[in-house]
Each structure stands twice: as structure tokens, then as C-alpha cells.
Amino acid sequence: KAGVTQTPRYLIKTRGQQVTLSCSPISGHRSVSWYQQTPGQGLQFLFEYFSETQRNKGNFPGRFSGRQFSNSRSEMNVSTLELGDSALYLCASKGDSGQGEQYFGPGTRLTVT
Amino acid sequence: GESVGLHLPTLSVQEGDNSIINCAYSNSASDYFIWYKQESGKGPQFIIDIRSNMDKRQGQRVTVLLNKTVKHLSLQIAATQPGDSAVYFCAENLGGTYKYIFGTGTRLKVLA
């Protein structure tokens, strides 16, 4: 079974631009979560989607948004990029709707200059 | 590889010794906990989980202990190997919130 894939793996953007990151979960998984990882703040929860519905959202500004498609693939978008948005963005998928193991992708490294 | 955390607490252990990594969680109502391992350039990888109705759970070479009274988790790794060198995170979850809160992480260095 293929693992969680994220594209692109690396991205360099300029302040003020917007960016869209993509995540393909493990086949059959309907839950997709997004996290931001930085050296200073660690792993912080952005949002979680299940069957195209956002079920929870972390404490991030409205510039951070996401969506999930009917095939469970998910995208997250960051508008009006700031230097502080530079981070590793991780996507994780889970098989069922309850508690359980999350499978993480390799992440997208976003650098904002 | 990419640096996961520049200022993480570090535990240095001799190869073959046992390692104990500690984590304090934040929400006394959390009822599910996971330990993850993250190697440089990779996403976190599941190690072991435990539910709040248990105090201890064992896996292959790993044991997780949960102390709900003081909101503390520990991960014990037996006979630590060079391949265990990584950053270790605990994560907590409250059922129905669909949200995992991660600890700050501990870097484990295995000395040959």
C-alpha cells in the first residue's frame, strides 16, 4: 500500500504570495490532518478533514485554509505569506473516524523570503 | 537532512543501554496517547499508543507508561540501537476532538 504523499516536497515563495500544498492519503483513509512544524513551536495542529468536512481547526489565522475532495485528497492554502510561515507542513491520514494511528507524509518544506 | 528542532532537550545513551524519554501532557481529559519517532527528513512514524484506561503497554523493545495523576507519559526503549537515534514526540488526543496535540519533542542520541 502506498504511503501518504505530499507535493511539492520543497517550495520557495516570496512574502505576500499565496501557496497551495497537496496531500494524498493512504488509499481508503478518509481522515486527513495538517500540521505545521517549526523549530521554535514544534508540531502544531492546523486542521482535520473527514469525508470533505472540516471537523476541527487549530489556532491559526484565517490565511490558512484547507479542503478535502471526494477522493480524500486534501489541499491546504496559505494566502499573503509571511516570513514566519516558513516551516515544514506535514499531512497525516487515518483510516477511521475515531482515535488511532496517524500515518504521516514526508512533508512540504516551505521557505518564505 | 532537515533539522526538526534546534533547541530540543537531548538524551544521550550508550548503545545497548535502556532509554527513558519523558513527556508531560497538557489536558487531564485526554484519553488517548501516541509516541512518534521522527528521523531527519521524514515525517513522524508511529511507535506505540496507549489509552487512558491503561497504565502500561508493551511493544517490541518499547514500553509506554501513563501516569494520569501527574499527566505524565514515558517511553522506554530497551537495548537502544543506533537506528533509534531520532526525535521522539508524544501526542495526546481527547476523543471526539479529532485533534492531536504534540509535545515539544526529545532528541535521542545513541553513542557507539
Boltz contact constraints between the chains, C-beta under 6 A:
constraints:
  - contact:
      token1: [A, 39]
      token2: [B, 5]
      max_distance: 6.0
  - contact:
      token1: [A, 39]
      token2: [B, 6]
      max_distance: 6.0
  - contact:
      token1: [A, 42]
      token2: [B, 102]
      max_distance: 6.0
  - contact:
      token1: [A, 42]
      token2: [B, 104]
      max_distance: 6.0
  - contact:
      token1: [A, 43]
      token2: [B, 102]
      max_distance: 6.0
  - contact:
      token1: [A, 45]
      token2: [B, 99]
      max_distance: 6.0
  - contact:
      token1: [A, 48]
      token2: [B, 98]
      max_distance: 6.0
  - contact:
      token1: [A, 55]
      token2: [B, 98]
      max_distance: 6.0
  - contact:
      token1: [A, 56]
      token2: [B, 97]
      max_distance: 6.0
  - contact:
      token1: [A, 56]
      token2: [B, 98]
      max_distance: 6.0
  - contact:
      token1: [A, 56]
      token2: [B, 99]
      max_distance: 6.0
  - contact:
      token1: [A, 90]
      token2: [B, 43]
      max_distance: 6.0
  - contact:
      token1: [A, 99]
      token2: [B, 32]
      max_distance: 6.0
  - contact:
      token1: [A, 99]
      token2: [B, 93]
      max_distance: 6.0
  - contact:
      token1: [A, 99]
      token2: [B, 95]
      max_distance: 6.0
  - contact:
      token1: [A, 101]
      token2: [B, 46]
      max_distance: 6.0
  - contact:
      token1: [A, 104]
      token2: [B, 43]
      max_distance: 6.0
  - contact:
      token1: [A, 104]
      token2: [B, 44]
      max_distance: 6.0
  - contact:
      token1: [A, 105]
      token2: [B, 43]
      max_distance: 6.0
  - contact:
      token1: [A, 106]
      token2: [B, 42]
      max_distance: 6.0
  - contact:
      token1: [A, 106]
      token2: [B, 43]
      max_distance: 6.0
  - contact:
      token1: [A, 107]
      token2: [B, 43]
      max_distance: 6.0
